[in-house]
Amino acid sequence: MPTHPDPLDLIRRGYAALDAWEAGFGPVESDPRLGVDADRLAEAVDEYLGRLTAPPRGETPGMYPFGHPRYVGQMLKPPHPVALAAYAIAARVNPNNHALDGGPPTSEMEKEVVADLAAMFGFETPLGHLTGGGTVANLEALFIAREETGGKAIAVSREGHYTHARMAGVLGVDCAVVAADDHGRMDLGALEDVLRTGGVGTVVLTAATTGLGAVDPIHEAIPLCRRHGARVHVDAAYGGFFRLVADGEDVPEGFPAEPFRAIAQADSVVVDPHKHGLQPYGCGAVLFSDPAVGRHYRHDSPYTYFTSADLHLGEISLECSRAGAAAGALWVTLKALPLASDEGLGPVLAAGLRAARLFHRHLDDADHLAPVLAPETDIVVYAPEADDLDVLDARSAAVFQQAMDDPDDPVFVGLYRLGADRLRRRFSDLRGDAPAARVLRSVLMKPEHEAWAGRLVARLDALAGALRA
C-alpha cells in the first residue's frame, strides 16, 4: 500500500548516512568561528517562525497556506515530502551541477531525469539540462533559436508569458505578438499573417498559459510553422506534465490531448518541475530535440571541466552554479512517483483536471457566480453577477478581499483582468465604458481540490451574494 512519508524521518536517515560517509575521511572538529550564540539563535528562529505563521492578511503579513485546499489563488503548492527530504539531504553537502566534479552523483542524476523528461515529451535523442526555473529555461531556448535563425524575430501569442518579450529584448531580437482567441489560444490565421512577412524565425507556442490555462493548437501550428521555415519552441513551463494525461485511458472532458502529443515535433520545450513536478523552487528544464545545437553553448573555463572527458552540464547551459540538490530531489521523486499516465504523477495531474471541471460545474449551478470559460487544464476563471463593468470589477475585488480576510472560513483566490469586449462576448448585458474589468481566477493544482471544489464555490457564491444585499 502507498504510504505518506515523513520527511523528517527521511532526512534523519539521510544525515546518518552522510555522517558515516564523512567520518571515513577522518575526524574534523567544527571551527569555533562557525558557532552561534544560543540565545541569539533562539530569538532569530522564534521571529522567523512567527513571521512565517502570522495571519496572511495581518498587520505584518504571514505566509499564505499554499498546501491547503483552501488556497486556490496562484500556481503555488509545497513540494512533495520525498522531494523536500531528498533536497535537504543533498543540500547538506551542497553539490554544484555546473561541472561534473562539483557533484558527480547529482550530475548523473540530472542526466537521467532529463532523459526521463525528454521521453515524456517524445524527444528521442535530446540535449537538455535543469535550470533555475522556466524564465531561464525559456531564455536558453530563445538564445539557441537566435543562433539557429541568424537573429530573426520570435512570435508569441498575446496570452503567452510576458517574459518572452523581455527575453527577446535581452537577446536583441524582435518580438511579434500574435492575436489570441477568446479562450486564450493563439489565432492561427494571425500567426500565418506574421509568418508571411518572412521576418519570424521562431514561434513560441504555449502548453497552458499562466493566466487562463489555455493550450495553443500546437498540433495545427507546427505544420504551419514548418511551411514557413520557422523553428518551434513550446513553453510548457506550467502545463508540461499534463503530457502524461494525454496518454491516459480516461482523458477529462475538454482536455486538449492532441496539442500535448504534438510537442514531440517541436525543436525545444521547457517545463518546470517546481510546479506540477512537486519540486522545491527553483527547478526548471530546457530540452532540445537536436543535440547538435549544443555547439552554440561552446565556451572555455580555466578552472573547470578537467575531471572528466565526458560533456559537463555547464558546457551546455548559460547558467553556471546550479543546485545539485534540485537534480537529486527530482531523481528520487521520479523513482517514487514515476512519469506515467496510470501511476505516479499521472493520477495526481488528472485529479487537478477533474477538480477544475467539478469547480466549473458548481459555478454553473451557483446563484451569484458564473464561469467565464470552460477550463482546458486546471485553471478556472469566473465572475460575480453584475450588469456594469465597473460593478463587476469592484465585486470581483471585494470577493477576493473578503474571502481571504474571513478568519473562520477563508478561501484564497486570485484576480485576472479581461478586456471589456471579451467580457461582453461572454456576458452580453454588461454596460459601461471601462476598457477592462477584473474577474476571479482559481488554480486547482492540488489533488485535494477534487474533494473541496463544491465547498469552495459555495463559500465564494455566498460572499458574492452578500454584495448584492
Secondary structure, DSSP 8 states (H G I E B T S, - for coil): ------HHHHHHHHHHHHHHHHHTT------GGG---HHHHHHHHHHHHHHHSS-TTSSS-----TTSTTB-SSS-----HHHHHHHHHHHHH--B-SSGGG-HHHHHHHHHHHHHHHHHHT-SS-EEEEESSHHHHHHHHHHHHHHHHTS-EEEEETTS-THHHHHHHHHT--EEEE-B-TTS-B-HHHHHHHHTTS-EEEEEEEBS-TTT--B--HHHHHHHHHHTT-EEEEEETTTGGGHHHHTSSS--TT--HHHHHGGGGSSEEEE-TTTTT---SS-EEEEES-GGGGGGG----SSSS-S-SS--GGGG-S----BHHHHHHHHHHHHHS-B-SSSBHHHHHHHHHHHHHHHHHHHHH-SSEEESS--SSSEEEEEE--SBHHHHHHHHHHHHHHHHH-SSS--B-EEEEEEHHHHHHHSTT-B---SEEEEEEEE--STTHHHHHHHHHHHHHHHHHHTT-
